[in-house]
Amino acid sequence: MTDIILLSDHRVAATPVADNGEPLVDARGIGSLRVDARKADDDGSFAHLRADVLRRLLLAQDALPPGIHLLMVEGFRPPALQRRYFDEYAATLRTAHPDARPERIRELASAYISPPEVAPHVSGGAVDLTLCTGDGAELPLGTEVNATPEESEGGCRTAAVNIDAEARANRAVMGRAMKAAGFVNYPTEWWHWSYGDRYWALLTEAPAAKYGPATPIRP
């Protein structure tokens, strides 16, 4: 994984942020984009994205072949929830690797859950998604969304070789559409794409991220 920049990399945290103040907007009922309810929360945070991120997601939808839809699983994630996810996964890794140093646990954890201080989801600039048909049936992409590296034997990585040809083709279809709309992928998670956050800024060599932590949704 030496060729993959993890979110724990010091260069991500060192990337400056010039937040443009763009609001979070609700993606539900917008265009032909589908929003799944599996990560639904009481205040609807999961369905929100920064305004330009949603606009770009709709551009990606338009670039897909007829009959295929983006199925959005999760967008904005409140900081407290991000912290909980990270700490819980790090705890499982400490149990599995009792001799590992704290920095190694952090590196392993960030291959699946972003460190809260740099998390793309907290900025409102990241989206987890998959593909579905017009009637909502999910297309095969090799693993479930949010499959861990352990349970998928690394199949969660975007360039994984232990997935079949159909899943690889579907990942390529989604990847072409998302990249054309300006998104970057986190290579350890085929479903995770972002725009405007620190990770995006680092990979695209932008002078600064467009989005820092977003203001949580008020119920």
C-alpha positions in Angstrom: 0.0 0.0 0.0 3.1 2.2 -0.4 1.6 3.8 -3.5 -1.6 4.9 -1.7 -1.7 8.1 0.3 -3.7 7.4 3.4 -5.7 10.0 5.3 -3.3 9.6 8.2 -0.5 10.9 6.0 0.9 14.2 7.5 0.5 15.9 4.1 -3.3 15.6 4.4 -3.3 17.4 7.8 -0.9 20.0 6.5 -3.1 20.9 3.6 -4.5 24.4 4.2 -8.2 25.0 4.2 -10.0 28.1 2.8 -13.6 27.3 3.5 -15.9 29.0 1.0 -18.9 28.9 3.2 -21.0 26.8 0.9 -24.1 25.4 2.7 -25.0 21.8 3.2 -28.0 20.8 1.0 -30.3 17.8 1.1 -29.8 15.4 -1.8 -33.0 13.5 -1.4 -35.5 14.0 -4.3 -33.0 15.8 -6.5 -32.8 14.7 -10.1 -32.4 11.0 -10.8 -30.0 10.5 -8.0 -31.1 7.8 -5.6 -30.5 8.1 -1.8 -30.4 4.9 0.2 -31.7 4.9 3.8 -29.3 2.3 5.4 -27.2 5.1 7.1 -30.2 7.3 7.9 -30.0 9.4 11.1 -32.5 11.4 13.0 -31.6 14.8 11.5 -30.9 13.6 8.0 -27.2 14.5 8.0 -26.4 11.4 5.9 -28.3 12.8 2.9 -26.6 16.2 2.9 -23.6 17.4 0.9 -22.0 20.8 0.1 -24.0 22.5 -2.7 -21.3 22.2 -5.4 -20.6 18.6 -4.4 -24.3 17.7 -5.0 -24.1 19.6 -8.4 -21.1 17.6 -9.4 -22.8 14.4 -8.3 -25.7 15.1 -10.6 -23.2 15.7 -13.4 -21.7 12.2 -12.7 -25.2 10.7 -12.8 -25.8 12.3 -16.2 -22.6 10.7 -17.4 -23.6 7.1 -16.6 -25.1 4.8 -19.2 -28.9 4.8 -19.5 -30.6 2.7 -16.8 -27.8 3.0 -14.3 -28.1 5.3 -11.2 -25.8 6.5 -8.5 -27.1 5.2 -5.1 -25.9 7.6 -2.4 -25.4 5.9 0.9 -23.8 8.6 3.1 -22.7 12.2 2.7 -22.1 14.5 5.6 -21.1 12.9 8.9 -21.2 14.9 12.2 -17.7 15.1 13.9 -18.9 13.1 17.0 -20.1 10.3 14.8 -16.8 10.2 12.9 -14.9 10.1 16.1 -17.0 7.2 17.3 -16.5 5.2 14.1 -12.8 5.8 14.2 -12.4 4.9 17.9 -14.5 1.7 17.6 -12.5 0.4 14.6 -9.2 1.3 16.2 -10.2 -0.7 19.3 -10.8 -3.8 17.2 -7.4 -3.3 15.6 -5.7 -3.0 18.9 -7.3 -6.3 20.0 -6.1 -7.9 16.7 -2.6 -6.4 16.9 -1.8 -6.1 20.6 1.9 -5.4 20.0 1.3 -2.6 17.4 2.4 0.9 18.3 -0.3 3.6 18.4 0.9 5.2 15.2 0.6 1.8 13.4 -3.0 1.4 14.7 -3.8 4.9 13.5 -2.4 4.0 10.0 -4.3 0.8 9.9 -7.5 2.4 11.0 -7.3 5.2 8.5 -7.2 2.7 5.7 -10.9 2.2 6.5 -12.1 5.1 8.7 -10.7 8.6 8.4 -9.1 10.3 11.4 -11.7 12.7 12.6 -9.5 15.8 12.3 -9.1 15.4 8.5 -12.2 13.3 7.7 -13.7 14.1 4.3 -17.2 13.3 5.4 -17.1 15.9 8.2 -16.5 18.5 5.6 -19.6 17.7 3.6 -17.3 17.1 0.6 -17.4 13.3 0.6 -20.0 10.8 -0.5 -20.2 7.0 -0.2 -22.1 5.5 -3.0 -22.7 2.5 -5.3 -24.7 1.8 -8.5 -28.2 0.5 -9.0 -30.8 -0.1 -11.7 -33.9 1.9 -12.3 -35.9 -0.3 -10.0 -33.3 0.1 -7.2 -31.5 -3.2 -7.5 -27.8 -2.8 -6.6 -25.2 -3.7 -9.2 -22.4 -6.0 -8.1 -19.2 -4.0 -7.3 -17.3 -6.8 -5.5 -18.1 -6.1 -1.9 -20.7 -4.4 0.2 -20.4 -0.7 0.7 -18.3 -0.2 3.9 -16.9 -3.7 3.9 -13.8 -3.7 6.0 -10.4 -4.8 4.6 -10.5 -7.8 7.0 -13.9 -9.2 6.0 -13.4 -8.5 2.2 -9.8 -9.7 2.2 -8.8 -6.4 0.6 -11.6 -6.5 -1.9 -12.7 -3.1 -0.7 -9.7 -1.5 -2.4 -10.7 0.2 -5.6 -8.0 -1.7 -7.6 -8.6 -5.0 -5.9 -7.8 -8.1 -7.9 -9.9 -10.5 -6.0 -13.2 -9.4 -7.5 -14.9 -10.7 -10.7 -14.9 -9.1 -14.1 -18.4 -7.7 -13.8 -17.7 -6.0 -10.5 -14.5 -4.6 -12.0 -16.4 -3.2 -15.0 -19.0 -1.6 -12.8 -16.3 0.1 -10.7 -14.8 1.4 -13.9 -18.1 2.8 -15.1 -18.7 4.6 -11.8 -15.1 5.8 -11.7 -15.2 7.4 -15.1 -18.3 9.3 -14.3 -17.1 10.5 -10.9 -13.7 11.5 -12.1 -15.2 13.4 -15.0 -17.2 15.4 -12.5 -14.1 16.3 -10.5 -14.1 13.8 -7.7 -11.2 11.8 -6.3 -11.4 8.3 -4.9 -9.9 7.1 -1.6 -8.2 4.0 -3.0 -8.8 1.7 0.0 -12.6 2.2 -0.4 -14.1 1.8 -3.9 -17.3 3.6 -2.7 -15.7 6.7 -1.2 -15.4 9.8 -3.4 -14.8 13.4 -2.5 -14.4 16.9 -3.8 -13.2 20.1 -2.1 -11.8 18.5 1.0 -8.2 18.2 2.1 -7.6 14.9 0.5 -9.0 16.2 -2.8 -6.8 19.3 -2.5 -3.7 17.2 -1.9 -4.3 14.8 -4.8 -5.2 17.6 -7.3 -2.5 19.9 -6.1 -5.1 22.6 -5.4 -3.7 25.5 -3.3 -6.2 24.8 -0.5 -9.2 22.7 0.4 -12.5 24.4 -0.3 -14.2 22.9 2.7 -13.3 22.6 6.4 -15.6 20.9 8.9 -19.2 21.7 8.1 -21.8 23.0 10.6 -23.9 20.1 11.8 -27.5 19.8 10.7 -30.0 21.1 13.2 -33.0 18.8 13.7 
